[in-house]
Amino acid sequence: MLSEKVANIPPFYVMEVLERAQQLEEQGRSIIHLEIGEPDFPTANHICNAAKAAMCAGNTKYTHSQGLAELRQAIAKNYKDKFNVDISPEQIIISSGTSPAMLLLFLALINPEDEVIMSNPHYACYPNFVTTVGGVPDFIYTNENNGFMLQAKEVAAHINQRTKAILINSPSNPTGQVLPDATLRELAEAAGEVPIISDEIYQGLTYEGEDHTILEYTDNAFVLNGFSKLYAMTGWRLGYLIAPKEHVRTLQKIQQNLFISTNAFVQYAGIAALEGPQEQINEMVETYNKRRIYLIQRLREIGFEIKSEPKGAYYVLADARKFGEDSLELSRKILEDIGVAIAPGIDFGQGAEGHLRFSYANSLENIKEGMNRLGIYLKSI
């Protein structure tokens, strides 16, 4: 009775681990959450107050389908200030999180059997978006020794008549790697006429190297970004898509039909996030970096292999094959036996099988407790 497209979609295992962990917590178990990619910081007060003020002022109606002009102007200014790139507010579509923006984009770009080049490992949901709209993920299995980064020569070799886009993600989920200036420049050159889709949702959470946007290197690109990670606004569901001008009208029409517009008062919160105080971001980055350094050290002491240290986001993808080849089964056993929730590598593609992804979006105290439990447990198996 169901469409084959949805009947065959795999689960998002990170969410399955989280939901099982929550069940165990309801039973009274103590659970250390290292599975979910969600900031443990609260949304800043000035952002919350802006949303409250907007609601109280009656800003609870539909907005322009592309989003509030003021928010789009603030986003364009942010990219200009950070990266010295010129973006028109008319190139921006505000969405209810980056996932709906991704859906809009793939619906606009992909015909049946069109291909999208992406790395393997990759964010868990990328291939599922592509296949759901009839496309085909074209995986490039990346090298663990250089942080699982896409290389321009390999990308160029994969481009063919069916290639519709090249998908990149920096800082990366699940690897935590940050694509350097030279690599982004080479990827833009290798892409040629093929557009690059750049998921920049972890932009700003960089601990080594520099932040970049693909728009510094090419105009033939679509950028996905939002407020969830940098501003600790996951539950607000506020994202955006930056597109070449010639594609905006098509994307707008899809938005009008599928989503109408994004929540009005949440958009006012986004304006406050961009234009208000940024001190909390500096605090978050400093705190995440301390956790990152500690977690990498402890994982290596326990026996995990990390060939290339993550430099951004808040993830460590660690080789766990010493303890088990089946990452899903290993993560389940660890959760059930000692109450430490970790994401299985297989969620991020076959290229990450045998690995576990650890999130350090949790307190240092909890991370230390999780590592203590894990160290004792893995010695016994």
C-alpha positions as CSV (number, residue, x, y, z in Angstrom):
1,M,0.0,0.0,0.0
2,L,2.9,2.4,0.7
3,S,5.1,4.2,-1.9
4,E,8.3,2.3,-2.4
5,K,10.2,5.5,-1.8
6,V,9.0,5.7,1.8
7,A,8.6,2.0,2.5
8,N,12.3,1.4,1.9
9,I,13.7,4.5,3.7
10,P,16.1,3.4,6.5
11,P,15.6,4.7,10.0
12,F,17.7,7.6,11.3
13,Y,19.6,5.5,13.8
14,V,20.7,8.4,15.9
15,M,17.1,9.2,16.7
16,E,16.4,5.5,17.4
17,V,19.3,5.5,19.9
18,L,18.0,8.7,21.5
19,E,14.5,7.3,21.8
20,R,15.6,4.1,23.4
21,A,17.8,6.0,25.8
22,Q,14.8,8.1,26.8
23,Q,12.8,4.9,27.4
24,L,15.6,3.7,29.7
25,E,15.6,7.0,31.5
26,E,11.9,6.7,32.1
27,Q,12.6,3.3,33.8
28,G,15.0,5.1,36.2
29,R,18.3,4.3,34.4
30,S,21.1,6.9,34.4
31,I,22.0,7.6,30.8
32,I,24.9,9.7,29.4
33,H,23.9,11.2,26.1
34,L,26.8,11.3,23.6
35,E,24.6,10.4,20.6
36,I,22.6,13.5,19.7
37,G,23.9,16.6,17.9
38,E,22.1,19.2,19.9
39,P,23.7,22.0,21.9
40,D,23.3,21.7,25.6
41,F,23.3,25.5,25.9
42,P,20.0,27.3,26.3
43,T,18.9,29.8,23.6
44,A,20.1,33.2,24.6
45,N,17.6,35.4,26.5
46,H,17.6,38.2,24.0
47,I,16.5,35.8,21.3
48,C,13.7,34.3,23.4
49,N,12.6,37.8,24.3
50,A,12.4,38.8,20.7
51,A,10.1,35.9,19.9
52,K,7.9,36.8,22.9
53,A,7.7,40.4,21.9
54,A,6.9,39.5,18.3
55,M,4.0,37.2,19.4
56,C,2.7,39.9,21.8
57,A,2.8,42.5,19.1
58,G,0.6,40.3,16.9
59,N,3.3,39.0,14.5
60,T,1.6,35.6,14.3
61,K,0.4,35.7,10.7
62,Y,1.7,34.4,7.4
63,T,4.8,36.1,6.1
64,H,6.2,36.5,2.6
65,S,6.9,33.0,1.3
66,Q,10.6,33.7,1.1
67,G,10.6,35.0,4.7
68,L,10.7,38.4,6.4
69,A,12.7,41.0,4.4
70,E,14.4,42.1,7.6
71,L,15.7,38.6,8.3
72,R,16.9,38.1,4.8
73,Q,18.7,41.4,4.9
74,A,20.3,40.4,8.2
75,I,21.5,37.1,6.7
76,A,22.9,38.8,3.6
77,K,24.8,41.3,5.9
78,N,26.1,38.4,8.0
79,Y,27.7,36.8,5.0
80,K,29.1,40.1,3.8
81,D,30.6,40.8,7.2
82,K,32.0,37.4,7.8
83,F,33.2,36.4,4.3
84,N,33.0,39.6,2.2
85,V,30.5,38.0,-0.3
86,D,27.7,39.9,-1.8
87,I,24.3,38.2,-1.5
88,S,21.0,39.8,-2.4
89,P,18.2,39.3,0.2
90,E,16.2,38.1,-2.9
91,Q,18.4,35.1,-3.1
92,I,17.4,33.8,0.3
93,I,14.5,31.6,1.3
94,I,13.7,31.2,5.0
95,S,12.6,27.7,6.0
96,S,11.5,25.8,9.0
97,G,14.9,24.3,9.6
98,T,17.5,23.2,7.0
99,S,15.8,19.9,6.3
100,P,12.8,21.5,4.6
101,A,15.2,23.8,2.7
102,M,17.0,20.6,1.5
103,L,13.7,19.1,0.4
104,L,12.9,22.3,-1.6
105,L,16.3,22.2,-3.2
106,F,16.3,18.5,-4.2
107,L,12.7,18.7,-5.5
108,A,13.8,21.7,-7.7
109,L,17.0,20.1,-9.0
110,I,16.5,16.4,-9.4
111,N,14.7,14.4,-12.1
112,P,14.5,10.5,-11.9
113,E,17.9,8.9,-12.0
114,D,19.8,12.2,-11.7
115,E,22.9,11.8,-9.5
116,V,24.2,13.8,-6.6
117,I,27.9,13.3,-5.7
118,M,28.5,13.1,-1.9
119,S,31.1,11.7,0.4
120,N,30.8,8.4,2.3
121,P,30.7,8.9,5.3
122,H,28.0,11.6,5.1
123,Y,25.3,13.1,7.2
124,A,22.8,10.3,7.7
125,C,19.8,11.9,5.9
126,Y,21.5,13.2,2.7
127,P,21.0,10.0,0.5
128,N,17.5,9.6,1.8
129,F,16.5,13.1,0.6
130,V,18.0,12.3,-2.8
131,T,16.4,8.9,-3.2
132,T,13.0,10.1,-2.0
133,V,12.8,12.6,-4.9
134,G,13.9,9.9,-7.4
135,G,17.6,10.7,-7.5
136,V,20.7,8.5,-7.0
137,P,23.4,9.2,-4.5
138,D,26.9,8.9,-6.1
139,F,29.1,8.0,-3.2
140,I,32.8,8.8,-3.0
141,Y,34.4,6.7,-0.3
142,T,36.8,9.1,1.4
143,N,40.1,8.4,3.2
144,E,40.2,8.2,6.9
145,N,43.9,9.3,6.9
146,N,42.9,12.8,5.7
147,G,39.8,13.2,7.7
148,F,37.3,11.7,5.2
149,M,37.6,14.9,3.0
150,L,36.4,14.9,-0.6
151,Q,39.2,15.4,-3.0
152,A,38.8,17.5,-6.2
153,K,40.4,14.9,-8.5
154,E,38.0,12.2,-7.3
155,V,35.0,14.5,-7.7
156,A,36.0,15.4,-11.2
157,A,36.3,11.8,-12.1
158,H,32.7,11.1,-10.9
159,I,31.0,13.9,-12.9
160,N,29.0,12.6,-15.8
161,Q,25.9,13.6,-17.8
162,R,23.6,12.6,-15.0
163,T,25.4,14.6,-12.3
164,K,23.0,17.3,-11.0
165,A,25.0,18.5,-8.0
166,I,28.0,18.0,-5.6
167,L,27.1,18.0,-1.9
168,I,29.6,19.1,0.6
169,N,29.4,19.7,4.4
170,S,31.9,21.8,6.4
171,P,32.3,21.7,9.3
172,S,31.2,18.1,8.9
173,N,28.8,15.8,10.5
174,P,29.8,13.1,11.4
175,T,33.6,13.6,11.1
176,G,34.0,17.1,12.5
177,Q,36.4,18.0,9.7
178,V,36.7,21.5,8.2
179,L,37.4,21.9,4.5
180,P,40.4,24.2,4.1
181,D,40.6,27.1,1.7
182,A,42.6,25.2,-0.9
183,T,40.3,22.2,-1.0
184,L,37.2,24.4,-1.4
185,R,38.9,26.3,-4.2
186,E,39.8,23.1,-6.0
187,L,36.3,21.6,-5.5
188,A,34.8,24.7,-7.0
189,E,37.1,24.5,-10.0
190,A,36.5,20.7,-10.5
191,A,32.7,21.2,-10.4
192,G,32.7,23.3,-13.5
193,E,29.1,23.8,-14.6
194,V,27.8,21.5,-11.9
195,P,26.4,23.4,-8.9
196,I,27.7,22.7,-5.4
197,I,25.3,22.3,-2.5
198,S,27.1,23.4,0.6
199,D,25.6,22.5,4.0
200,E,27.1,25.1,6.3
201,I,24.9,24.5,9.4
202,Y,27.9,24.1,11.7
203,Q,29.5,27.3,10.4
204,G,31.1,29.2,13.3
205,L,31.8,26.1,15.4
206,T,35.4,25.9,14.2
207,Y,38.4,25.3,16.6
208,E,41.3,24.9,14.2
209,G,41.6,26.6,10.8
210,E,39.1,29.2,9.5
211,D,35.5,29.4,8.6
212,H,34.6,29.6,4.9
213,T,31.6,29.5,2.7
214,I,31.5,28.0,-0.8
215,L,30.3,31.4,-2.0
216,E,33.8,32.7,-1.6
217,Y,34.8,30.5,-4.5
218,T,31.8,30.2,-6.8
219,D,28.4,31.7,-7.5
220,N,27.2,28.4,-8.9
221,A,26.2,27.1,-5.5
222,F,23.4,26.6,-3.1
223,V,24.0,27.2,0.6
224,L,22.1,25.5,3.4
225,N,22.4,27.2,6.8
226,G,20.3,28.0,9.9
227,F,20.2,28.9,13.6
228,S,20.0,25.4,15.2
229,K,23.7,24.8,16.0
230,L,25.4,28.1,16.4
231,Y,22.6,29.8,18.3
232,A,21.4,26.7,20.2
233,M,18.0,26.9,18.5
234,T,17.3,23.3,17.4
235,G,13.7,23.3,18.5
236,W,12.9,26.7,16.9
237,R,13.2,25.1,13.5
238,L,14.7,28.1,11.6
239,G,16.9,27.7,8.6
240,Y,17.5,29.2,5.2
241,L,18.6,28.5,1.6
242,I,20.8,30.8,-0.5
243,A,20.3,30.2,-4.2
244,P,21.5,31.6,-7.5
245,K,18.9,34.2,-8.6
246,E,17.7,32.2,-11.6
247,H,16.5,29.4,-9.3
248,V,14.8,31.4,-6.6
249,R,11.4,31.7,-8.3
250,T,11.1,27.9,-8.7
251,L,12.1,27.3,-5.1
252,Q,9.7,30.0,-3.9
253,K,6.8,28.3,-5.7
254,I,7.6,25.0,-4.1
255,Q,7.8,26.7,-0.7
256,Q,4.4,28.3,-1.3
257,N,2.8,24.9,-2.1
258,L,4.5,22.8,0.6
259,F,5.1,25.1,3.5
260,I,3.4,28.5,2.7
261,S,5.9,30.3,4.9
262,T,8.0,30.0,8.1
263,N,6.6,30.9,11.5
264,A,6.6,34.7,11.8
265,F,7.7,35.2,15.4
266,V,10.5,32.6,15.0
267,Q,11.8,34.8,12.2
268,Y,12.0,37.8,14.5
269,A,14.0,35.6,16.9
270,G,16.4,35.0,14.0
271,I,16.9,38.7,13.5
272,A,17.7,39.1,17.1
273,A,20.2,36.2,16.9
274,L,22.1,37.8,14.1
275,E,21.9,41.4,15.2
276,G,22.1,41.0,19.0
277,P,25.0,40.1,21.4
278,Q,27.3,37.3,20.2
279,E,29.1,36.6,23.5
280,Q,27.3,33.3,24.0
281,I,28.8,32.0,20.8
282,N,32.3,32.7,22.0
283,E,31.5,30.9,25.3
284,M,30.1,27.9,23.4
285,V,33.1,27.6,21.1
286,E,35.5,27.8,24.0
287,T,33.6,25.2,26.0
288,Y,33.2,22.8,23.0
289,N,36.9,23.0,22.3
290,K,37.8,22.0,25.9
291,R,35.5,19.1,25.6
292,R,36.9,18.2,22.2
293,I,40.4,18.0,23.4
294,Y,39.5,15.9,26.5
295,L,37.3,13.5,24.5
296,I,39.9,12.8,21.8
297,Q,42.5,12.1,24.5
298,R,40.2,9.8,26.5
299,L,39.0,7.9,23.5
300,R,42.5,7.1,22.4
301,E,43.4,6.0,25.9
302,I,40.5,3.6,25.9
303,G,41.6,2.1,22.6
304,F,39.7,3.9,19.9
305,E,41.7,5.0,16.8
306,I,41.4,8.6,15.6
307,K,43.7,9.1,12.6
308,S,42.6,12.7,11.9
309,E,41.4,14.9,14.7
310,P,38.1,16.8,14.2
311,K,38.4,20.6,13.9
312,G,34.8,21.7,13.9
313,A,31.2,21.0,14.8
314,Y,31.0,18.8,17.9
315,Y,31.6,15.2,16.8
316,V,34.4,12.7,17.0
317,L,34.1,9.7,14.6
318,A,36.3,7.0,16.2
319,D,37.4,3.7,14.8
320,A,35.8,1.0,17.1
321,R,36.7,-2.1,15.0
322,K,38.9,-3.2,17.9
323,F,35.8,-3.8,19.9
324,G,33.3,-4.9,17.2
325,E,32.7,-4.7,13.4
326,D,29.0,-4.1,13.7
327,S,28.6,-0.5,14.9
328,L,24.8,-0.7,15.4
329,E,25.1,-3.8,17.6
330,L,28.0,-2.4,19.5
331,S,26.2,0.9,20.2
332,R,23.1,-1.0,21.3
333,K,25.1,-3.2,23.7
334,I,26.9,-0.1,25.2
335,L,23.6,1.7,25.7
336,E,21.8,-1.3,27.3
337,D,24.7,-2.5,29.4
338,I,26.2,0.7,30.8
339,G,23.8,3.5,29.8
340,V,26.1,5.4,27.4
341,A,24.3,6.5,24.2
342,I,26.5,6.7,21.1
343,A,25.7,7.0,17.4
344,P,26.5,3.9,15.3
345,G,28.8,4.7,12.4
346,I,26.6,2.8,9.9
347,D,24.1,5.6,10.2
348,F,26.5,7.8,8.2
349,G,27.1,5.3,5.4
350,Q,29.0,2.1,4.8
351,G,32.2,4.2,4.9
352,A,31.7,4.8,8.6
353,E,30.9,1.2,9.5
354,G,33.0,-0.1,12.4
355,H,33.1,3.4,13.8
356,L,31.1,5.2,16.5
357,R,30.3,8.9,16.5
358,F,30.6,10.7,19.8
359,S,28.9,14.0,20.4
360,Y,30.5,16.4,22.9
361,A,27.4,18.6,23.0
362,N,27.1,17.6,26.7
363,S,28.8,18.8,29.9
364,L,32.4,17.9,30.6
365,E,31.2,16.2,33.8
366,N,28.9,13.9,31.8
367,I,31.5,13.2,29.1
368,K,34.0,12.2,31.8
369,E,31.4,9.9,33.4
370,G,30.6,8.4,30.0
371,M,34.3,7.7,29.3
372,N,34.8,6.2,32.7
373,R,31.9,3.8,32.2
374,L,33.1,3.0,28.6
375,G,36.7,2.4,29.6
376,I,35.8,-0.1,32.3
377,Y,33.2,-1.8,30.1
378,L,35.3,-2.3,27.0
379,K,38.1,-3.9,29.0
380,S,35.6,-6.7,29.8
381,I,34.4,-7.6,26.3
